[in-house]
Amino acid sequence: MMDLTEELTRACAQAVNGKLQIQYQGIELDLAQPFRRATMSDLVQEATGIDVMAYERGQQGEHEGLPRGPEGGLEAAKAAAVAMLHERADADVRRKTLPKVDAAPTVGHLLNELFEAMCEGSLVQPTFVLEHPIAISPLAKPHRSKPGVTERFELFIAAREHANAFSELTDPVEQRRRFELQVAEHKAAVEAAKAAEAEEGKGEPDEDAPYEVEVDYDFITALEHGMPPTGGLGIGIDRLVMLLTDSPSIRDVIAFPLMK
């Protein structure tokens, strides 16, 4: 799937620009070179010095027979992340990220928050980000040899996500467990947001507040009837057109810009 995505991106660039070295908003991009492939955990460790998933292994080691990582699990991982942000991040990144670190319900969520804060902006040349945590990938199949992560990738170019793909989870029991856990976490976030609004005395609802969700039991029923091994790929066509036409805004490339 990664090979297909890489070849398709190159073919589009060649068809539109007649070459594989292109510019996007003054940034030189080389689509001719093999796209880099790196795990989310490795990218975060490069940027922060923290092996976040070692804390996940530390949590699970007694049950899974895995090597133990740094002590303390989630709370220790959060403490390491907070210390790193104060040391390496600017004030704006700290302001946006520290509350998300504090609220992260799992090590996997924490890894994703650190990736978004410390890594995404540096992924200029084409890069496949691999092995997202199970906690943030409810539809993806667990990795066949690495506990805690999934068989999933995202393609980043010019610090922007252009594609998302994964091996589809086909186990209805595991899918139901993940859905119900995800909905429970989401409902807890909704209640926390409502409590915060009440405490602050806000008269109008916050547009960015979490919204109500429910488990899709119809989807689980369909899985129970059987689903063959499947891989899914989604490519942001509008973002790809932006990239290949050097357009700064998505409104420049979509058919109904006033709807965006």
N, C-alpha and C positions, 0 to 999 in steps of 0.2 A: 504493500500500500504506500509506503514511503517512496519507493522507487517510482511508482505511478505518479504520485503527487509532484515529485521533483521533475520528472520528464514532462508532465503536463504544463508546469510553470515555465519551464524552458521553452517549450513549443509555443506557448502564448507570447512570451517575450520576443521570440524570433519573428513570429508572424506580425506583431504590432510594430516592433522597433527595428527589425532587420539585424539585430545583434543581441548579445547576451550580457554586455556591459552597459548598464543603464544608469540614469540619474533619477533620484527621487528627492525633490525639494533640496537640491544641492548636495545630496549624499550619493557617493559613487557606490553602486551595487554590482557585484560580479556574480551572475547567475550561471556562469560556465563552470565554476569550481564545484566539486562535490559539496553538497549541503552538509554542514556540520550536524552531528548527531550526539546529543548529550542528555543525560538524565536530569530531571528537575532537581533531584537531591545533589548531584555533582555541581550543577550551576549555582545553587544556593551556597554550597560549601566554598566554591571559588570566590563568591562575592562577599561572604560573611565570615568564613572560617569555621562555621558550625556544621557538623554532620548531624542534621536534624533527625534523619531516620534512625540514627543510632539510639536516640531516645525512645523511639518506637520499639526497637528491638529490645531495649532494656525493660520496657513495660511487659513485653510478651515473652521474654526469654524463658521463664520458668514453665510456661505452658507449651511453648512451641519447640523447645530444645534449641533455641537460637543463642548465639553468643551475646552476652549482656553488653550493652553500650553504657554511656554515662549514666550515673545513678539518678533516680527520681522521676523518670517518665515525663509526663506533660508539664508539670509545674517547673521542673528543672529546665526543660526546653524553653519554656516561656522566659524564665529568668535569664538564660543565656541570650535569647533574642533581644530582650530589653537592654541588656548591657551592651550588646553589639550595636543596636540602633543609636544609643547615646554616644557611642564611640565613633561610628562610621557614617551615620546618616545625617543629612541636614535637617534644619528645624521643620521644614514643611513635610518631609517624609516622616519624621517622628510624630508630628501632629496627626497625620492621617493613619499611621500604621500602629502606633502603640495601643489605641483602643481595640483594634482588630486582633492584635496579639493577645491582649488580655481576655478577649471574648472567645478565642479559638477553642472549640470543644474537644479537638483531638490533635495529635501531633501532625497528622496529614493536613488538617486545615491550617495549622501554623506554618508548615512548609510552604503551602500555597501563598499565604499572606507574605512571607518573606520573599518568595519568588517574584510576586507582583511588585513589591516595593523596591527590591534591590537588584533584580535581574532583567526584567522585561525591557527596560529602557536601554540596555546595552546590547540587545540582540539585533544588531543592525544588519549584518550579513546573514543570508539564509541559514536558519538553524532549526533542526527538529528537536523539540523538547520531549523527552520520553519518560515513561513510567510514572504517571501521576498517582498520587495516593488513592487508595480505595475510597477513603472518606469523602473525596470530592468528585468521584467518578461513579455514580450509582448505577449506570447502565453498562459499565465496562467489565469485561472478564478479568478475574484476578490473574496476575502474572503467573505463568506455569512454573517458574523456578525461584521467584523472589517474593517472599511474604510481604504484605502490606501495600503493594503497589499493583497497578493494572497494566495491561497490554494496550497502551494508549500513546498517541503522540499529538503534538500541536506544531504547526509550522509558523515560525516568526520571521518576518522580513521587515526591515526598517522599523524595528521596535513595535511591530503590530502583528497580532495573530491573523494568519491567512487561512489556516486549515486546522481541522480537528478530526481525529479518527481513532477508532478503537475496535478491538475484538468484542463483539456483542456478548453480554452475559445471557446465557440461555438456561440457567438453572432457576426455575420458578420459586423454589424455597429460599434461595439466597437473595433473589430479586425482591421478594416480599419482605424479608428481613431488612434489607437496605432501604427500601421505600419507607417502611414504618419507622425506622430509626431516623431517616432524613426528615420525615414529617414531624416527628416528636421534637427534634432539634429546632425545626423551623417554628413550630408553635411556641416553644419556649422563648425564641427570639421575638415573636409577635407580642407575647405577654410582657416581656421585659421592655419592649418599645412602648407599649401602652402605659405601663407603670411609670416610665420615664416622662412621657407626655403629661400624665396626670400630676406628677410631682412638679413639673415645670409650669403647669397651668396653661398649656397650649390650647387655644380655642379651636384651631383648625388642624386637620390631620396632616402629617408630614408625608409628602409625595414619595420620599425615599424610605419610608417605614416598611418593615416586612409585611407581606400580605398573606392571607389565609391560603393554605394548600391542603389537598387531600390525597390519600393513596389511590393510585390508578389500579383498582382491582380488576378491571376489565383487561388491562394489559397482562396482568399476572395470569388470569384465566386463559388468555391466548397462549402464553408460554407453556401452560400445563398441557395443552394439546400437542406441543412439540415445536421446536424451532431448530433448524440445522445450524451448524457452525457458520457464523456470519461476521463479516467485517463491515463497518460503516465509515464513510468518509464525507465530510462536509467542507466545501471550499467557499470562502467568502468571495463570490464573484464581484461584488461591488468594490471590495478592498483590492482585489487583483486588478480591476480596471483602473482604480485610483493609482495603483503602483505603476502600471504600464503606460499610463497617460500623464504621469506627473501631476495629478490633480490633488490639491491640498485638502479638499473637503468632499465628504461622501455626497453632499448635495449636488456636486458638479457631475456626478455619474449615474445617479439613480433616476428612474423615469418620473417619479412623483416626489420631488425634493421637499415640497411643503408638508408632506406627510411624515417626514423623518424628524 
